[in-house]
Amino acid sequence: MIDFQSGYILRPVSPVFIYFSLFCALLLNLLPIGNYGWVPDWLIICIVFWNIHQHRYVGVIIAFTLGLLMDVHNSDLLGLHAFSYSLMAYLAISWHRRIIALSVLTQTMRLLPIFLMASLFPVLAHWLLSGEIYWWALTDAIQALIEALLWPVATHILLSPQRRPIDVDHNRPI
C-alpha cells in the first residue's frame, strides 16, 4: 500500500495491531467519563479508519459486533449503535477508493458527513420511536466535528507502524 501523502510504500499491516487498536478504542469508549457532546466516539474513528485502509480485516460484521457491545454498555436500545456502526462501516468500505487518494485534510472534510450521520442517528431513532426529540442531544454534532478533527491524528498514529524508514538499507528489501 502506498501512503499518498508521503509517497512511501507502507509495510503490510499486522492483523494483531488492527484488533489491538480496535480493543483500545473500545476501552476508551468504556471509560466512565459520560456521554457528553465533546467526548468523541473513539471506536467509530477506528472502525472507519480500518474500513478505509484495510477493509478485508475489519468489515461490517465486526462493526456490528462492536456496536452491540456499545449498546449493552450504554444500556441503550439494543441494535442502535450496532446499526449505526455497521452503516458507517459500509459507507467507509464503499468510499475507500475515493477517500484514500486524498490528502488527510481533504479526507477530514469528506468524512465529516459520515461522523455526523453516526452521531445523529441515535437522536433520530429515539425521535422516531418515542415521538419526542431531545434538542440537547443535537450537541452530538459537536462530537462529529471533534471526531473529524481527530482524523489526522488517528491517521498518523494508526499508520505509524507501517511506515518505511527514511534511511533505506539496500540489504533489506522492505
N, C-alpha and C positions, 0 to 999 in steps of 0.2 A: 504494500500500500504506500502511496506517495502522500507526504504531507505537503499540500499545495501552498501553504504559507511560507515554509522554509525551503521547499524544493528537495528535501531529503527523502530517501526511501526509508520507510519505517520498518522496524523488525516485526515479525509476526507476534500477535498478542497472545498472551497466555490465558487460557480459559480460567485458570485459578485466579488470576488477577481480576478478571471480569466479575466473577462471582464474589470475590472478596470485596470489590468496590461496591457491588450491589448490597452485600451484607452490611458494610459500613454505612451506606446511605440509609438502609433500613434502621440501623441502630440510631442514627442521627434523628430519624423521624420518630423514634420511640422515646426520645428524651422528654422528660416531663416539663417542658417549657411552655406548654399551652399551644393553642391553635390561634395565634394572633395573626393579623394581616401582614406583619413584617417578617414572619418566620417562613423561610422558603421550604418547599417540599423537596427535600434532597433526593428522595427516591425517584421522583418524576424527572429530575435533571439527569440522573444517572441512567434511567431507563431510556430516555430519549437519546442521550449520547451514545449508548451502546447499540441502540437500534439504528442509528445513523451510521456509525463506524463499523460495527460488527454484528449485523443483523442475523447472521447464521447461528450465533451463540445465544443471543438474547432475543426472544420473539414475543409474540402476543400471549402465549401460554404462561411464560414466566412473569410477564407483566400482570396478567390476570391473577396469578397465584399471589404475587406480592400485594396486589390490590385487595385481595381477600384478607391477607394478614393485616393490612392497614384498616380495613373495615372492622375486624374483630378488635383491634387495638383501640380504635376511636369509639367503639360501641355505636357505630353509625349504621344506617340502613345497609343490610348485607348486599353486596354487589355494587354499591355506589362507587367506591374507589376502584373496584375491580373492573367495572365497565369503563370508567374514565381512564385508567392506566392502560387497558388493552386498546382503547380507541387511540390514545396518544402513541402507543407502540405501532399500531397500524399506520397512522399518519406519518410517523417518523420513517418507517420502512418504505412507504410509498414515495416519500420525498427525499430519500437519502442520496440519490444521484444528483438531484438539483442542489442540495444544500452542501454536500461535501466539497464541491469545487469552488465554493465561495470563500471569501475571507472571513475571519472569525467575527468581525463586527457586522458584516452583512448577514452572517448566519444568525446573529443575535436578533436582528430585525425580522428575519424570516421565521424564526422560532417563537417570537412573541405571541402570535395568534394561537400557536399550539399550547403554550403555557397559560394563556388567557382562557382557552377553552377548558383546560384541565382544572383550573381553579374556580371557574364559574359554573361548571357542570353540576356540582353538588347543590349550589344555590338554586339552579333551575329545576333540578329534580325534586328538592324539597318544596319548591313553589308549586310544581305540578301535582305533587302528592297531597299536600296539605291545604293548598289554596291560599296560603299566606306567604308573603315574601318578606324576608328579613333584610331590610335595607342596610343594616350594619354589616351584613355578610358580603356586601358588594365591595368591601375593602379588600377582598381577595384579589382584586385587580392589581393592587399594590404588590401582593405576593407574586403575581405573574410577572410584574415588571422587575422585581428583585431576582426572580429565577432567570429571567432573560439577561439581566446584568451580570449574573454569576456564570453565564455560559462561557465567556473567555477564560475564566479561572478554572472551570471544570475541564475545558478542553486542554489547557496547559497541564493540569495535574494528571488527568487520565491518559494523555498521550505521552507523558514524560518517560515511562518505562520502555516505550517503543522507539524513541528517537535514536538515530545513529549518532555516534560520537563525531565531533568535528574533525578530530585527528584520525584520518583513515589509515589503518595499518594494512599494507599491501599483502601481508602474510595471512591476514584474516579476511575472509570473503565478505562477511556481513558485519 
